[in-house]
Amino acid sequence: MSWRSVIWLLLASLISDDIITCDAFTGRSLQQRIENTQATLAVEVGRIPGTAMPSEWAASGAKLGFTLEIGFTDNAEQSTNERLGEDALMGSKLQTILPLNQPTFISLLGTEVIEIQPGAYGCQIQDRDSEKYALRWYLNFPNGAKRNDVELPAEKIYFLSKCWLPSSNDENMLALENARKEKKQILSTIELTNARLNKIRSSPPAGNFFGDVVQNAFNFRHIVRLIERRKKLQSRLNELEKSYPLDSGTIITGPNDVTYAKEGVIAVKRSKKYLWIGRFTITKLL
């Protein structure tokens, strides 16, 4: 065998390995686990921090709340007009999502029913080490809904969430275990830092002018350092909790061992940008 043949075989092997690795992290493996899952959501439409909605929208602080039941199907979304190619986090394959109830809410007119039509859902890998996926779907609200100055527009409403697959190999399991250990260590260090801050702040004065000046300068320098240290620790903790399902109070496990973030945001789309119009909480998974 010539040296050219050997090189080509090695290249083919590398390319093949890359294809297998990429395929393993497509949203399809997750969608197969989500298919036929049913979820109950507590939806709350209203102004939330960070929204880019017009200032007059839901300015009163009122909320429009309802319970929504949905079903993730294994039916491929056929209509090309419904595809969301501009949103990479929807993945390349969309499947149909169905409303399973007719939500109601109370307004000045009494009990009102919200009409909802089927939509589509998709997902895309965000972090390979933690096997975290973006999970997004939309439903059609042909008539919208309104309560006081809170209006749910008559259009597609998007639900933005995230979920995790169970660790699929030893490397990912080790990464999750290390993240748990690091979180524990960070929390312990933050607690120790807070104790040191409290001790410095509650230390008695030196008892004389010169001593007080020196002590205050010394304490101020240490307080600044400790606060900066705590900020860095908290920032790292936020990164870990964003990437890994570490907080049992913010996650919920569904069928096929898929772990979901309990809370997500709902949005409308304007010029390919999401404008937040509220939140939802997953209360049950079947």
Residue pairs with C-beta under 8 A, 6 or more apart in sequence:
24 168
25 125
25 128
26 91
26 92
26 125
27 91
27 92
27 93
27 122
27 123
27 124
27 125
27 133
28 91
28 93
29 165
30 123
30 133
30 135
30 163
30 165
30 258
31 91
31 93
31 95
31 122
31 123
33 165
33 255
33 256
33 257
33 258
34 72
34 121
34 123
34 135
34 163
34 254
34 256
34 258
35 72
35 73
35 74
35 95
36 71
36 72
36 73
36 74
36 255
37 71
37 72
37 254
37 255
37 256
37 258
37 285
37 286
38 69
38 70
38 71
38 72
38 100
38 285
38 286
39 69
39 70
39 71
39 72
39 254
39 282
39 284
39 285
39 286
40 67
40 68
40 69
40 282
40 283
40 284
40 285
41 67
41 68
41 69
41 70
41 159
41 280
41 281
41 282
41 283
42 65
42 67
42 280
42 281
42 283
43 65
43 66
43 67
43 68
43 103
43 266
43 278
43 279
43 280
44 63
44 64
44 65
44 278
44 279
44 280
45 58
45 63
45 64
45 65
45 145
45 150
45 152
45 266
45 277
45 278
46 58
46 61
46 62
46 63
46 64
46 150
46 277
46 278
47 53
47 57
47 58
47 59
47 61
47 150
48 265
48 276
48 277
48 278
48 279
50 276
51 275
51 276
51 277
52 273
52 275
52 276
53 275
53 276
53 277
56 149
57 149
57 150
57 151
57 277
58 149
58 150
58 151
58 277
59 149
60 148
60 149
60 150
62 147
62 148
62 149
62 150
63 147
63 150
63 278
64 105
64 145
64 146
64 147
64 150
64 152
64 278
65 105
66 103
66 104
66 105
66 114
66 145
67 101
67 103
68 99
68 101
68 103
68 116
68 280
69 99
69 100
69 101
70 97
70 98
70 99
70 100
70 137
70 139
71 97
71 98
71 100
72 95
72 97
72 121
72 137
73 95
73 96
73 97
73 98
74 95
75 95
75 96
76 93
76 94
76 95
76 96
77 83
77 94
77 95
77 96
77 120
82 94
82 119
82 120
83 94
83 120
84 90
84 94
84 120
84 122
84 138
86 272
87 136
87 272
88 124
89 123
89 124
89 126
89 134
89 136
90 122
90 123
90 124
90 134
90 136
91 122
91 123
91 124
92 122
93 122
94 120
94 121
94 122
95 120
95 121
95 122
96 118
96 119
96 120
96 121
97 118
97 119
97 120
97 121
97 137
97 139
98 118
99 116
99 117
99 118
99 139
102 113
102 114
102 115
102 116
103 113
103 114
103 116
104 111
104 112
104 113
104 114
105 111
105 112
105 114
105 145
105 147
106 112
106 147
107 146
107 147
107 148
112 145
114 141
114 143
114 145
114 152
115 141
115 142
115 143
116 139
116 140
116 141
117 139
117 140
117 141
117 142
118 139
118 140
119 137
119 138
119 139
119 140
119 156
120 137
120 138
121 135
121 136
121 137
121 138
122 136
122 137
123 133
123 134
123 135
123 136
123 163
124 133
124 134
125 131
125 132
125 133
126 132
126 133
126 134
126 162
127 243
129 171
129 172
129 175
129 243
130 164
130 172
130 175
130 176
130 179
130 243
130 244
130 245
131 164
131 165
131 166
131 167
131 168
131 172
132 162
132 163
132 164
132 243
132 244
133 162
133 163
133 164
133 165
134 160
134 161
134 162
135 161
135 162
135 163
135 260
136 158
136 159
136 160
136 161
137 158
137 159
138 156
138 157
138 158
138 159
139 156
139 157
139 159
140 155
140 156
140 157
141 152
141 153
141 154
141 155
141 156
141 157
142 154
143 154
144 151
144 152
144 153
144 154
144 155
145 151
145 152
146 152
152 277
153 268
153 277
155 268
156 268
156 269
157 266
157 267
157 268
157 277
158 266
158 267
158 268
158 269
158 274
159 264
159 265
159 266
159 280
160 264
160 265
160 266
160 267
160 274
161 260
161 261
161 264
161 282
162 260
162 261
162 264
163 258
163 259
163 260
163 261
164 244
164 245
164 251
164 258
164 259
165 257
165 258
166 257
166 258
166 259
167 173
167 175
167 176
175 244
176 244
179 240
179 243
179 244
179 246
180 244
180 246
182 236
182 240
183 237
183 240
183 241
183 246
186 233
186 236
186 237
186 240
187 237
189 233
190 230
190 233
190 234
190 237
193 226
193 229
193 230
193 233
194 230
196 222
196 226
197 223
197 226
197 227
197 230
200 219
200 222
200 223
200 226
201 219
201 223
203 215
203 219
205 211
205 212
205 215
206 212
206 214
206 215
240 246
241 247
241 250
245 251
245 259
249 262
250 261
250 262
250 263
251 259
251 260
251 261
251 262
252 259
252 260
252 262
252 282
252 285
253 259
253 260
253 285
254 260
254 285
254 286
255 285
255 286
260 282
260 285
261 282
262 281
262 282
263 279
263 280
263 281
263 282
264 279
264 280
264 282
265 276
265 278
265 279
265 280
266 276
266 277
266 278
266 279
266 280
267 274
267 275
267 276
267 277
268 274
268 275
268 277
269 275
